[in-house]
Amino acid sequence: MEWKRDWGLTARVLLTGFLLFLLYLVFMTILWVFFGNVWLIVLLAVGMGLFQYFFSDKMVLWSTGARVIEPDEYPELHRTVEKLCKEADLPLPRIAIMQSPVPNAFATGRSPKHAVVACTDSIMRLLNKDELEAVLAHELSHVKNRDILTMTLASFIAMIASMIMQSFFFSALFGGNNRENGGGWIIVWIVSIIVYAISTLLILALSRYREFAADRGSALITRNPRALISALNKISGRIDAIPPEAKAKVEGANAFFIIPALSGNTIMELFSTHPPLEKRIANLEKVEAELRGY
């Protein structure tokens, strides 16, 4: 079985983008009706969006403390990634190491040519060679599927709504000119909350599916889905034993990780960035059966 484009992921990306675009138009229309001139907000949001687009990889590395390494520092890791890139028909990304007791890995970057694949030093000690290959192949699948860029752009509308919500809060806190159009501000604030909630739910739904797609991609690249199943079980088991304060230090990268460090308090699957481990394993077992021709 060869790598094929995941049309399920493509359809979800397009549908999410379309729904978010409609949401954006409705939101901008409401702002226009009540305040007329919203260009300053839009320009600021666009500026932040462009900054996020071009510097998202640097921001993620900075927030996690991950350091890009040279080939002579971790030669075996570089050889593994290079081998997987040949299998996946991808350019070699930059490779980074993150010092953390939380065993995990992530990928970032706006395109395959600007990608970074990172892993923690602890995951390299925890997993065997095949398991680490499977995890790295999962991250390279995110790069190949270009879903990292999609998630970055999808967060654009939620970012605008968040800015409006914060602007209302500070304006209300310090007075401002809200008294002249208090009713309008309240309506915009309520709409901002609704837009933020809907856009966040759409992003989370896409995020969960992209993990399934990356798991499948890893299995196709390595031809060894059982190795990823083993790795996921090991990572999950080790994370459960790590103190909460250590997990809190990597909270900023939680959505990027192959397994979220902070997931124990999730009340509903609806609000999770990742699908449940049991469903991911079941999905990988189906891929394993396909590879064996069942």
CYANA upper distance limits for C-alpha pairs under 8 A (distance plus 0.5 A):
  1 MET  CA    220 LEU  CA      7.85
  1 MET  CA    290 GLU  CA      8.40
  1 MET  CA    291 LEU  CA      6.78
  2 GLU  CA    220 LEU  CA      7.40
  3 TRP  CA    217 GLY  CA      7.79
  3 TRP  CA    220 LEU  CA      6.75
  3 TRP  CA    221 ILE  CA      8.07
  6 ASP  CA     10 THR  CA      6.81
  6 ASP  CA    213 ALA  CA      7.60
  7 TRP  CA     11 ALA  CA      6.36
  8 GLY  CA     12 ARG  CA      6.72
  9 LEU  CA     13 VAL  CA      6.55
  9 LEU  CA    209 TYR  CA      7.49
  9 LEU  CA    210 ARG  CA      7.11
  9 LEU  CA    213 ALA  CA      7.47
 10 THR  CA     14 LEU  CA      6.70
 11 ALA  CA     15 LEU  CA      6.49
 12 ARG  CA     16 THR  CA      6.32
 12 ARG  CA    206 LEU  CA      7.14
 13 VAL  CA     17 GLY  CA      6.51
 13 VAL  CA    150 THR  CA      7.72
 13 VAL  CA    206 LEU  CA      7.54
 14 LEU  CA     18 PHE  CA      6.57
 15 LEU  CA     19 LEU  CA      6.62
 16 THR  CA     20 LEU  CA      6.50
 16 THR  CA    154 ALA  CA      8.37
 16 THR  CA    202 LEU  CA      6.85
 16 THR  CA    203 ILE  CA      8.04
 16 THR  CA    206 LEU  CA      7.87
 17 GLY  CA     21 PHE  CA      6.51
 17 GLY  CA    154 ALA  CA      7.31
 18 PHE  CA     22 LEU  CA      6.78
 19 LEU  CA     23 LEU  CA      6.61
 20 LEU  CA     24 TYR  CA      6.52
 20 LEU  CA    154 ALA  CA      7.86
 20 LEU  CA    157 ILE  CA      7.57
 20 LEU  CA    199 SER  CA      6.95
 20 LEU  CA    202 LEU  CA      8.47
 21 PHE  CA     25 LEU  CA      6.79
 22 LEU  CA     26 VAL  CA      6.76
 23 LEU  CA     27 PHE  CA      6.61
 23 LEU  CA    195 VAL  CA      7.46
 23 LEU  CA    199 SER  CA      8.39
 24 TYR  CA     28 MET  CA      6.59
 24 TYR  CA    157 ILE  CA      6.82
 25 LEU  CA     29 THR  CA      6.55
 26 VAL  CA     30 ILE  CA      6.79
 27 PHE  CA     31 LEU  CA      6.83
 27 PHE  CA    191 VAL  CA      7.96
 27 PHE  CA    192 SER  CA      8.14
 27 PHE  CA    195 VAL  CA      7.85
 28 MET  CA     32 TRP  CA      6.56
 29 THR  CA     33 VAL  CA      6.67
 30 ILE  CA     34 PHE  CA      6.88
 30 ILE  CA    188 VAL  CA      7.72
 31 LEU  CA     35 PHE  CA      6.31
 31 LEU  CA     36 GLY  CA      7.55
 31 LEU  CA     38 VAL  CA      7.18
 31 LEU  CA    188 VAL  CA      7.29
 32 TRP  CA     36 GLY  CA      4.93
 32 TRP  CA     37 ASN  CA      6.95
 32 TRP  CA     38 VAL  CA      6.95
 34 PHE  CA    184 GLY  CA      6.31
 34 PHE  CA    185 TRP  CA      8.49
 34 PHE  CA    188 VAL  CA      8.47
 35 PHE  CA    184 GLY  CA      8.46
 38 VAL  CA     42 VAL  CA      6.81
 39 TRP  CA     43 LEU  CA      6.32
 40 LEU  CA     44 LEU  CA      6.55
 41 ILE  CA     45 ALA  CA      6.57
 42 VAL  CA     46 VAL  CA      6.51
 42 VAL  CA    160 ILE  CA      8.36
 43 LEU  CA     47 GLY  CA      6.50
 44 LEU  CA     48 MET  CA      6.71
 45 ALA  CA     49 GLY  CA      6.52
 45 ALA  CA    156 PHE  CA      8.34
 45 ALA  CA    159 MET  CA      7.98
 45 ALA  CA    160 ILE  CA      6.40
 46 VAL  CA     50 LEU  CA      6.59
 47 GLY  CA     51 PHE  CA      6.68
 48 MET  CA     52 GLN  CA      6.53
 49 GLY  CA     53 TYR  CA      6.58
 49 GLY  CA    153 LEU  CA      8.00
 49 GLY  CA    156 PHE  CA      6.68
 50 LEU  CA     54 PHE  CA      6.70
 51 PHE  CA     55 PHE  CA      6.20
 51 PHE  CA     56 SER  CA      7.93
 52 GLN  CA     56 SER  CA      5.32
 52 GLN  CA    152 THR  CA      7.78
 53 TYR  CA    110 ARG  CA      7.05
 53 TYR  CA    149 LEU  CA      8.11
 53 TYR  CA    152 THR  CA      7.34
 53 TYR  CA    153 LEU  CA      7.88
 54 PHE  CA    110 ARG  CA      7.62
 55 PHE  CA     59 MET  CA      6.69
 56 SER  CA     60 VAL  CA      6.67
 56 SER  CA    108 THR  CA      7.93
 56 SER  CA    109 GLY  CA      6.93
 56 SER  CA    110 ARG  CA      7.91
 56 SER  CA    152 THR  CA      8.32
 57 ASP  CA     61 LEU  CA      6.73
 57 ASP  CA    108 THR  CA      5.79
 57 ASP  CA    109 GLY  CA      5.23
 57 ASP  CA    110 ARG  CA      7.94
 57 ASP  CA    115 ALA  CA      8.01
 57 ASP  CA    116 VAL  CA      7.58
 58 LYS  CA     62 TRP  CA      6.48
 59 MET  CA     63 SER  CA      6.50
 60 VAL  CA     64 THR  CA      6.62
 60 VAL  CA    108 THR  CA      7.79
 60 VAL  CA    253 ALA  CA      7.68
 61 LEU  CA     65 GLY  CA      6.27
 61 LEU  CA     66 ALA  CA      5.47
 61 LEU  CA     67 ARG  CA      7.45
 62 TRP  CA     66 ALA  CA      7.19
 63 SER  CA    252 GLY  CA      7.26
 63 SER  CA    253 ALA  CA      8.15
 64 THR  CA     98 MET  CA      7.57
 64 THR  CA    250 VAL  CA      6.87
 64 THR  CA    252 GLY  CA      7.59
 64 THR  CA    253 ALA  CA      7.02
 65 GLY  CA     98 MET  CA      6.67
 65 GLY  CA     99 GLN  CA      7.99
 66 ALA  CA     96 ALA  CA      6.39
 66 ALA  CA     97 ILE  CA      5.81
 66 ALA  CA     98 MET  CA      4.60
 66 ALA  CA     99 GLN  CA      7.55
 66 ALA  CA    118 ALA  CA      7.73
 67 ARG  CA     96 ALA  CA      5.51
 67 ARG  CA     97 ILE  CA      5.85
 67 ARG  CA     98 MET  CA      6.83
 68 VAL  CA     94 ARG  CA      7.16
 68 VAL  CA     95 ILE  CA      6.05
 68 VAL  CA     96 ALA  CA      4.45
 68 VAL  CA     97 ILE  CA      6.97
 69 ILE  CA     73 GLU  CA      6.93
 69 ILE  CA     74 TYR  CA      7.96
 69 ILE  CA     94 ARG  CA      8.31
 69 ILE  CA     95 ILE  CA      6.51
 69 ILE  CA     96 ALA  CA      5.93
 69 ILE  CA     97 ILE  CA      7.37
 70 GLU  CA     74 TYR  CA      7.77
 70 GLU  CA     95 ILE  CA      8.37
 71 PRO  CA     75 PRO  CA      5.68
 71 PRO  CA     78 HIS  CA      6.35
 74 TYR  CA     78 HIS  CA      6.88
 75 PRO  CA     79 ARG  CA      6.65
 76 GLU  CA     80 THR  CA      6.69
 77 LEU  CA     81 VAL  CA      6.80
 78 HIS  CA     82 GLU  CA      6.51
 78 HIS  CA     95 ILE  CA      7.95
 79 ARG  CA     83 LYS  CA      6.59
 80 THR  CA     84 LEU  CA      6.77
 80 THR  CA    133 GLU  CA      7.29
 81 VAL  CA     85 CYS  CA      6.55
 81 VAL  CA     92 LEU  CA      7.95
 81 VAL  CA    133 GLU  CA      8.32
 81 VAL  CA    136 LEU  CA      7.53
 82 GLU  CA     86 LYS  CA      6.89
 82 GLU  CA     92 LEU  CA      6.63
 83 LYS  CA     87 GLU  CA      7.01
 84 LEU  CA     88 ALA  CA      6.61
 84 LEU  CA    133 GLU  CA      8.20
 84 LEU  CA    137 ALA  CA      6.96
 84 LEU  CA    221 ILE  CA      7.58
 84 LEU  CA    222 THR  CA      8.18
 85 CYS  CA     89 ASP  CA      6.17
 85 CYS  CA     90 LEU  CA      5.35
 85 CYS  CA     91 PRO  CA      6.92
 85 CYS  CA     92 LEU  CA      6.68
 85 CYS  CA    140 LEU  CA      8.03
 86 LYS  CA     90 LEU  CA      6.87
 86 LYS  CA     91 PRO  CA      8.47
 87 GLU  CA    221 ILE  CA      6.58
 88 ALA  CA    140 LEU  CA      8.39
 88 ALA  CA    141 SER  CA      8.49
 88 ALA  CA    144 LYS  CA      8.28
 88 ALA  CA    221 ILE  CA      6.60
 90 LEU  CA    112 PRO  CA      7.40
 90 LEU  CA    144 LYS  CA      7.60
 91 PRO  CA    112 PRO  CA      7.10
 91 PRO  CA    113 LYS  CA      6.89
 92 LEU  CA    113 LYS  CA      8.39
 93 PRO  CA    112 PRO  CA      7.67
 93 PRO  CA    113 LYS  CA      7.39
 93 PRO  CA    114 HIS  CA      7.47
 93 PRO  CA    115 ALA  CA      5.64
 93 PRO  CA    116 VAL  CA      5.83
 93 PRO  CA    117 VAL  CA      7.06
 94 ARG  CA    114 HIS  CA      8.48
 94 ARG  CA    115 ALA  CA      6.92
 94 ARG  CA    116 VAL  CA      5.18
 94 ARG  CA    117 VAL  CA      6.85
 95 ILE  CA    116 VAL  CA      6.16
 95 ILE  CA    117 VAL  CA      5.57
 95 ILE  CA    118 ALA  CA      6.17
 96 ALA  CA    116 VAL  CA      7.46
 96 ALA  CA    117 VAL  CA      6.73
 96 ALA  CA    118 ALA  CA      4.93
 96 ALA  CA    119 CYS  CA      7.13
 97 ILE  CA    118 ALA  CA      6.05
 97 ILE  CA    119 CYS  CA      5.86
 97 ILE  CA    120 THR  CA      6.06
 97 ILE  CA    121 ASP  CA      6.90
 98 MET  CA    118 ALA  CA      7.46
 98 MET  CA    119 CYS  CA      6.51
 98 MET  CA    120 THR  CA      4.93
 98 MET  CA    121 ASP  CA      6.66
 99 GLN  CA    120 THR  CA      6.15
 99 GLN  CA    121 ASP  CA      6.03
 99 GLN  CA    122 SER  CA      8.02
100 SER  CA    120 THR  CA      6.35
100 SER  CA    121 ASP  CA      7.04
100 SER  CA    122 SER  CA      6.93
101 PRO  CA    120 THR  CA      8.21
101 PRO  CA    121 ASP  CA      8.18
101 PRO  CA    122 SER  CA      6.02
101 PRO  CA    242 ILE  CA      8.20
101 PRO  CA    246 ALA  CA      7.76
102 VAL  CA    120 THR  CA      7.67
102 VAL  CA    122 SER  CA      7.00
102 VAL  CA    123 ILE  CA      8.02
102 VAL  CA    238 ARG  CA      8.34
102 VAL  CA    239 ILE  CA      6.74
102 VAL  CA    242 ILE  CA      7.67
102 VAL  CA    246 ALA  CA      7.93
102 VAL  CA    247 LYS  CA      7.29
102 VAL  CA    261 ALA  CA      7.76
103 PRO  CA    119 CYS  CA      8.34
103 PRO  CA    120 THR  CA      6.32
103 PRO  CA    121 ASP  CA      7.90
103 PRO  CA    122 SER  CA      5.48
103 PRO  CA    123 ILE  CA      4.62
103 PRO  CA    124 MET  CA      8.35
103 PRO  CA    126 LEU  CA      7.85
103 PRO  CA    235 ILE  CA      6.58
103 PRO  CA    238 ARG  CA      7.92
103 PRO  CA    239 ILE  CA      7.58
104 ASN  CA    119 CYS  CA      6.37
104 ASN  CA    120 THR  CA      6.17
104 ASN  CA    122 SER  CA      8.26
104 ASN  CA    123 ILE  CA      6.29
104 ASN  CA    235 ILE  CA      7.62
104 ASN  CA    257 PHE  CA      6.58
104 ASN  CA    258 ILE  CA      6.87
104 ASN  CA    259 ILE  CA      7.42
105 ALA  CA    117 VAL  CA      8.11
105 ALA  CA    118 ALA  CA      6.06
105 ALA  CA    119 CYS  CA      4.52
105 ALA  CA    120 THR  CA      6.72
105 ALA  CA    123 ILE  CA      8.24
105 ALA  CA    135 VAL  CA      7.80
105 ALA  CA    136 LEU  CA      7.99
105 ALA  CA    139 GLU  CA      7.90
105 ALA  CA    256 PHE  CA      8.49
105 ALA  CA    257 PHE  CA      5.99
105 ALA  CA    258 ILE  CA      6.38
106 PHE  CA    117 VAL  CA      6.56
106 PHE  CA    118 ALA  CA      5.90
106 PHE  CA    119 CYS  CA      6.87
106 PHE  CA    139 GLU  CA      6.48
106 PHE  CA    256 PHE  CA      5.90
106 PHE  CA    257 PHE  CA      5.38
106 PHE  CA    258 ILE  CA      6.76
107 ALA  CA    115 ALA  CA      7.56
107 ALA  CA    116 VAL  CA      6.08
107 ALA  CA    117 VAL  CA      4.94
107 ALA  CA    118 ALA  CA      6.59
107 ALA  CA    139 GLU  CA      5.94
107 ALA  CA    140 LEU  CA      7.75
107 ALA  CA    142 HIS  CA      7.56
107 ALA  CA    143 VAL  CA      7.59
107 ALA  CA    148 ILE  CA      8.23
107 ALA  CA    256 PHE  CA      7.44
108 THR  CA    115 ALA  CA      6.22
108 THR  CA    116 VAL  CA      5.82
108 THR  CA    117 VAL  CA      7.16
108 THR  CA    143 VAL  CA      8.19
108 THR  CA    148 ILE  CA      6.75
108 THR  CA    256 PHE  CA      8.38
109 GLY  CA    114 HIS  CA      5.86
109 GLY  CA    115 ALA  CA      4.74
109 GLY  CA    116 VAL  CA      6.50
109 GLY  CA    143 VAL  CA      8.42
109 GLY  CA    148 ILE  CA      7.26
109 GLY  CA    149 LEU  CA      7.53
110 ARG  CA    114 HIS  CA      6.55
110 ARG  CA    115 ALA  CA      7.15
110 ARG  CA    146 ARG  CA      8.20
110 ARG  CA    148 ILE  CA      7.14
110 ARG  CA    149 LEU  CA      5.38
111 SER  CA    115 ALA  CA      6.41
111 SER  CA    143 VAL  CA      7.42
111 SER  CA    146 ARG  CA      6.97
111 SER  CA    149 LEU  CA      7.39
112 PRO  CA    143 VAL  CA      6.15
112 PRO  CA    144 LYS  CA      7.13
112 PRO  CA    146 ARG  CA      7.94
115 ALA  CA    143 VAL  CA      7.37
117 VAL  CA    136 LEU  CA      8.14
117 VAL  CA    139 GLU  CA      7.21
117 VAL  CA    140 LEU  CA      7.82
119 CYS  CA    123 ILE  CA      7.39
119 CYS  CA    124 MET  CA      8.20
120 THR  CA    124 MET  CA      7.44
121 ASP  CA    125 ARG  CA      7.31
122 SER  CA    126 LEU  CA      6.69
123 ILE  CA    127 LEU  CA      6.53
123 ILE  CA    132 LEU  CA      8.29
123 ILE  CA    235 ILE  CA      8.19
124 MET  CA    128 ASN  CA      8.27
124 MET  CA    132 LEU  CA      7.49
126 LEU  CA    234 LYS  CA      8.20
126 LEU  CA    235 ILE  CA      8.45
127 LEU  CA    131 GLU  CA      6.11
127 LEU  CA    132 LEU  CA      6.17
127 LEU  CA    231 ALA  CA      7.09
127 LEU  CA    234 LYS  CA      8.14
128 ASN  CA    132 LEU  CA      6.63
129 LYS  CA    133 GLU  CA      6.69
130 ASP  CA    134 ALA  CA      6.76
130 ASP  CA    227 ALA  CA      6.44
131 GLU  CA    135 VAL  CA      6.84
131 GLU  CA    227 ALA  CA      5.35
131 GLU  CA    228 LEU  CA      6.28
131 GLU  CA    230 SER  CA      7.32
131 GLU  CA    231 ALA  CA      5.68
132 LEU  CA    136 LEU  CA      6.66
132 LEU  CA    231 ALA  CA      7.81
133 GLU  CA    137 ALA  CA      6.49
133 GLU  CA    222 THR  CA      7.94
134 ALA  CA    138 HIS  CA      6.72
134 ALA  CA    218 SER  CA      6.31
134 ALA  CA    219 ALA  CA      7.73
134 ALA  CA    222 THR  CA      6.95
134 ALA  CA    224 ASN  CA      7.96
134 ALA  CA    225 PRO  CA      8.07
134 ALA  CA    227 ALA  CA      6.62
134 ALA  CA    228 LEU  CA      5.57
134 ALA  CA    231 ALA  CA      8.16
135 VAL  CA    139 GLU  CA      7.05
135 VAL  CA    218 SER  CA      7.84
135 VAL  CA    228 LEU  CA      6.85
135 VAL  CA    231 ALA  CA      7.65
135 VAL  CA    258 ILE  CA      8.12
136 LEU  CA    140 LEU  CA      6.72
136 LEU  CA    218 SER  CA      8.43
137 ALA  CA    141 SER  CA      6.58
137 ALA  CA    217 GLY  CA      7.81
137 ALA  CA    218 SER  CA      5.15
137 ALA  CA    219 ALA  CA      8.49
137 ALA  CA    221 ILE  CA      7.08
137 ALA  CA    222 THR  CA      7.64
138 HIS  CA    142 HIS  CA      7.21
138 HIS  CA    214 ALA  CA      5.59
138 HIS  CA    215 ASP  CA      6.11
138 HIS  CA    216 ARG  CA      8.49
138 HIS  CA    217 GLY  CA      6.91
138 HIS  CA    218 SER  CA      5.01
138 HIS  CA    258 ILE  CA      8.32
139 GLU  CA    143 VAL  CA      7.20
139 GLU  CA    214 ALA  CA      7.54
139 GLU  CA    218 SER  CA      8.49
139 GLU  CA    258 ILE  CA      8.15
140 LEU  CA    144 LYS  CA      6.69
140 LEU  CA    218 SER  CA      8.38
141 SER  CA    145 ASN  CA      6.41
141 SER  CA    213 ALA  CA      8.32
141 SER  CA    214 ALA  CA      5.50
141 SER  CA    215 ASP  CA      8.37
141 SER  CA    217 GLY  CA      5.86
141 SER  CA    218 SER  CA      6.87
142 HIS  CA    146 ARG  CA      6.53
142 HIS  CA    147 ASP  CA      6.31
142 HIS  CA    148 ILE  CA      6.94
142 HIS  CA    210 ARG  CA      8.09
142 HIS  CA    214 ALA  CA      6.20
143 VAL  CA    147 ASP  CA      7.42
143 VAL  CA    148 ILE  CA      7.26
145 ASN  CA    214 ALA  CA      8.41
146 ARG  CA    150 THR  CA      7.21
147 ASP  CA    151 MET  CA      6.58
147 ASP  CA    210 ARG  CA      7.51
148 ILE  CA    152 THR  CA      6.82
149 LEU  CA    153 LEU  CA      6.71
150 THR  CA    154 ALA  CA      6.37
151 MET  CA    155 SER  CA      6.72
151 MET  CA    203 ILE  CA      7.49
151 MET  CA    207 SER  CA      7.96
152 THR  CA    156 PHE  CA      7.63
154 ALA  CA    158 ALA  CA      8.38
154 ALA  CA    203 ILE  CA      7.04
155 SER  CA    159 MET  CA      6.59
155 SER  CA    199 SER  CA      8.15
155 SER  CA    200 THR  CA      8.14
155 SER  CA    203 ILE  CA      7.61
156 PHE  CA    160 ILE  CA      6.98
157 ILE  CA    161 ALA  CA      6.77
157 ILE  CA    196 TYR  CA      8.02
157 ILE  CA    199 SER  CA      7.36
158 ALA  CA    162 SER  CA      6.52
158 ALA  CA    195 VAL  CA      7.63
158 ALA  CA    196 TYR  CA      5.40
158 ALA  CA    197 ALA  CA      8.45
158 ALA  CA    199 SER  CA      6.22
158 ALA  CA    200 THR  CA      6.93
159 MET  CA    163 MET  CA      6.72
159 MET  CA    196 TYR  CA      8.39
160 ILE  CA    164 ILE  CA      6.88
161 ALA  CA    165 MET  CA      6.70
161 ALA  CA    192 SER  CA      5.47
161 ALA  CA    193 ILE  CA      7.53
161 ALA  CA    195 VAL  CA      6.93
161 ALA  CA    196 TYR  CA      5.92
162 SER  CA    166 GLN  CA      6.68
162 SER  CA    192 SER  CA      7.72
162 SER  CA    193 ILE  CA      8.35
162 SER  CA    196 TYR  CA      7.08
163 MET  CA    167 SER  CA      6.48
164 ILE  CA    168 PHE  CA      6.63
164 ILE  CA    189 TRP  CA      7.56
164 ILE  CA    192 SER  CA      7.08
165 MET  CA    169 PHE  CA      6.78
165 MET  CA    189 TRP  CA      6.31
165 MET  CA    192 SER  CA      6.65
165 MET  CA    193 ILE  CA      7.48
166 GLN  CA    170 PHE  CA      6.75
167 SER  CA    171 SER  CA      6.51
168 PHE  CA    172 ALA  CA      6.45
168 PHE  CA    185 TRP  CA      7.64
168 PHE  CA    189 TRP  CA      7.08
169 PHE  CA    173 LEU  CA      6.55
170 PHE  CA    174 PHE  CA      6.60
171 SER  CA    175 GLY  CA      6.13
171 SER  CA    176 GLY  CA      6.00
171 SER  CA    177 ASN  CA      8.35
171 SER  CA    178 ASN  CA      7.60
172 ALA  CA    176 GLY  CA      7.58
172 ALA  CA    178 ASN  CA      7.53
175 GLY  CA    179 ARG  CA      8.48
177 ASN  CA    181 ASN  CA      8.04
178 ASN  CA    182 GLY  CA      5.45
178 ASN  CA    185 TRP  CA      7.36
181 ASN  CA    185 TRP  CA      6.88
182 GLY  CA    186 ILE  CA      6.75
183 GLY  CA    187 ILE  CA      6.82
184 GLY  CA    188 VAL  CA      6.67
185 TRP  CA    189 TRP  CA      6.47
186 ILE  CA    190 ILE  CA      6.70
187 ILE  CA    191 VAL  CA      6.63
188 VAL  CA    192 SER  CA      6.42
189 TRP  CA    193 ILE  CA      6.85
190 ILE  CA    194 ILE  CA      6.89
191 VAL  CA    195 VAL  CA      6.52
192 SER  CA    196 TYR  CA      6.43
193 ILE  CA    197 ALA  CA      6.59
194 ILE  CA    198 ILE  CA      6.63
195 VAL  CA    199 SER  CA      6.46
196 TYR  CA    200 THR  CA      6.45
197 ALA  CA    201 LEU  CA      6.70
198 ILE  CA    202 LEU  CA      6.76
199 SER  CA    203 ILE  CA      6.66
200 THR  CA    204 LEU  CA      6.61
201 LEU  CA    205 ALA  CA      6.64
201 LEU  CA    270 LEU  CA      8.02
201 LEU  CA    271 PHE  CA      7.57
202 LEU  CA    206 LEU  CA      6.82
203 ILE  CA    207 SER  CA      6.52
204 LEU  CA    208 ARG  CA      6.71
204 LEU  CA    270 LEU  CA      8.17
204 LEU  CA    271 PHE  CA      7.27
204 LEU  CA    272 SER  CA      7.12
204 LEU  CA    273 THR  CA      5.77
205 ALA  CA    209 TYR  CA      7.04
205 ALA  CA    270 LEU  CA      7.98
205 ALA  CA    273 THR  CA      8.08
206 LEU  CA    210 ARG  CA      6.65
207 SER  CA    211 GLU  CA      7.07
207 SER  CA    273 THR  CA      6.19
207 SER  CA    274 HIS  CA      7.16
208 ARG  CA    212 PHE  CA      7.40
208 ARG  CA    272 SER  CA      8.03
208 ARG  CA    273 THR  CA      6.10
208 ARG  CA    274 HIS  CA      5.12
208 ARG  CA    275 PRO  CA      5.74
209 TYR  CA    213 ALA  CA      6.88
209 TYR  CA    275 PRO  CA      8.10
210 ARG  CA    214 ALA  CA      6.57
211 GLU  CA    215 ASP  CA      6.59
211 GLU  CA    258 ILE  CA      8.25
211 GLU  CA    274 HIS  CA      7.13
211 GLU  CA    275 PRO  CA      7.86
212 PHE  CA    216 ARG  CA      6.79
212 PHE  CA    275 PRO  CA      8.25
212 PHE  CA    280 ARG  CA      6.93
212 PHE  CA    283 ASN  CA      7.80
213 ALA  CA    217 GLY  CA      6.62
214 ALA  CA    218 SER  CA      6.60
215 ASP  CA    219 ALA  CA      6.92
215 ASP  CA    228 LEU  CA      8.24
215 ASP  CA    280 ARG  CA      8.02
215 ASP  CA    284 LEU  CA      7.42
216 ARG  CA    220 LEU  CA      6.84
216 ARG  CA    225 PRO  CA      8.48
216 ARG  CA    283 ASN  CA      8.29
216 ARG  CA    284 LEU  CA      7.06
216 ARG  CA    287 VAL  CA      7.25
217 GLY  CA    221 ILE  CA      6.62
218 SER  CA    222 THR  CA      6.58
218 SER  CA    223 ARG  CA      8.38
218 SER  CA    225 PRO  CA      7.75
218 SER  CA    228 LEU  CA      8.15
219 ALA  CA    223 ARG  CA      5.69
219 ALA  CA    224 ASN  CA      5.95
219 ALA  CA    225 PRO  CA      4.93
219 ALA  CA    228 LEU  CA      7.93
219 ALA  CA    284 LEU  CA      7.89
219 ALA  CA    287 VAL  CA      7.68
219 ALA  CA    288 GLU  CA      8.17
220 LEU  CA    224 ASN  CA      8.07
220 LEU  CA    225 PRO  CA      8.32
223 ARG  CA    291 LEU  CA      7.99
224 ASN  CA    228 LEU  CA      7.81
224 ASN  CA    288 GLU  CA      8.15
225 PRO  CA    229 ILE  CA      6.89
225 PRO  CA    284 LEU  CA      6.45
225 PRO  CA    285 GLU  CA      7.80
225 PRO  CA    287 VAL  CA      7.71
225 PRO  CA    288 GLU  CA      6.42
226 ARG  CA    230 SER  CA      6.71
226 ARG  CA    284 LEU  CA      8.16
226 ARG  CA    285 GLU  CA      8.22
226 ARG  CA    288 GLU  CA      7.96
227 ALA  CA    231 ALA  CA      6.64
228 LEU  CA    232 LEU  CA      6.51
229 ILE  CA    233 ASN  CA      6.77
229 ILE  CA    281 ILE  CA      6.42
229 ILE  CA    284 LEU  CA      7.64
230 SER  CA    234 LYS  CA      6.70
231 ALA  CA    235 ILE  CA      6.56
232 LEU  CA    236 SER  CA      6.48
232 LEU  CA    259 ILE  CA      7.90
232 LEU  CA    277 LEU  CA      8.15
233 ASN  CA    237 GLY  CA      6.55
234 LYS  CA    238 ARG  CA      6.66
235 ILE  CA    239 ILE  CA      6.54
235 ILE  CA    259 ILE  CA      7.91
236 SER  CA    240 ASP  CA      6.78
236 SER  CA    259 ILE  CA      7.49
237 GLY  CA    241 ALA  CA      7.33
238 ARG  CA    242 ILE  CA      7.16
239 ILE  CA    261 ALA  CA      6.88
242 ILE  CA    246 ALA  CA      7.29
242 ILE  CA    247 LYS  CA      7.54
243 PRO  CA    247 LYS  CA      7.21
244 PRO  CA    248 ALA  CA      6.60
245 GLU  CA    249 LYS  CA      7.22
246 ALA  CA    250 VAL  CA      7.96
247 LYS  CA    251 GLU  CA      7.04
247 LYS  CA    261 ALA  CA      6.39
247 LYS  CA    262 LEU  CA      7.16
248 ALA  CA    262 LEU  CA      8.16
250 VAL  CA    254 ASN  CA      7.10
250 VAL  CA    261 ALA  CA      8.03
251 GLU  CA    261 ALA  CA      7.76
251 GLU  CA    262 LEU  CA      7.55
253 ALA  CA    257 PHE  CA      6.95
254 ASN  CA    259 ILE  CA      8.47
254 ASN  CA    260 PRO  CA      5.59
254 ASN  CA    261 ALA  CA      6.52
254 ASN  CA    262 LEU  CA      7.35
255 ALA  CA    260 PRO  CA      6.96
255 ALA  CA    273 THR  CA      6.36
255 ALA  CA    274 HIS  CA      8.17
256 PHE  CA    260 PRO  CA      8.30
257 PHE  CA    261 ALA  CA      8.14
259 ILE  CA    274 HIS  CA      7.76
260 PRO  CA    273 THR  CA      8.35
260 PRO  CA    274 HIS  CA      7.63
263 SER  CA    272 SER  CA      8.16
266 THR  CA    271 PHE  CA      7.72
266 THR  CA    272 SER  CA      7.21
267 ILE  CA    271 PHE  CA      8.28
268 MET  CA    272 SER  CA      7.63
269 GLU  CA    275 PRO  CA      7.75
269 GLU  CA    276 PRO  CA      8.13
275 PRO  CA    279 LYS  CA      7.19
275 PRO  CA    280 ARG  CA      7.23
276 PRO  CA    280 ARG  CA      7.00
277 LEU  CA    281 ILE  CA      6.71
278 GLU  CA    282 ALA  CA      6.71
279 LYS  CA    283 ASN  CA      6.60
280 ARG  CA    284 LEU  CA      6.74
281 ILE  CA    285 GLU  CA      6.67
282 ALA  CA    286 LYS  CA      6.94
283 ASN  CA    287 VAL  CA      7.02
284 LEU  CA    288 GLU  CA      6.64
285 GLU  CA    289 ALA  CA      6.77
286 LYS  CA    290 GLU  CA      6.83
287 VAL  CA    291 LEU  CA      6.69
288 GLU  CA    292 ARG  CA      6.82
289 ALA  CA    293 GLY  CA      6.75
289 ALA  CA    294 TYR  CA      5.72
290 GLU  CA    294 TYR  CA      6.12
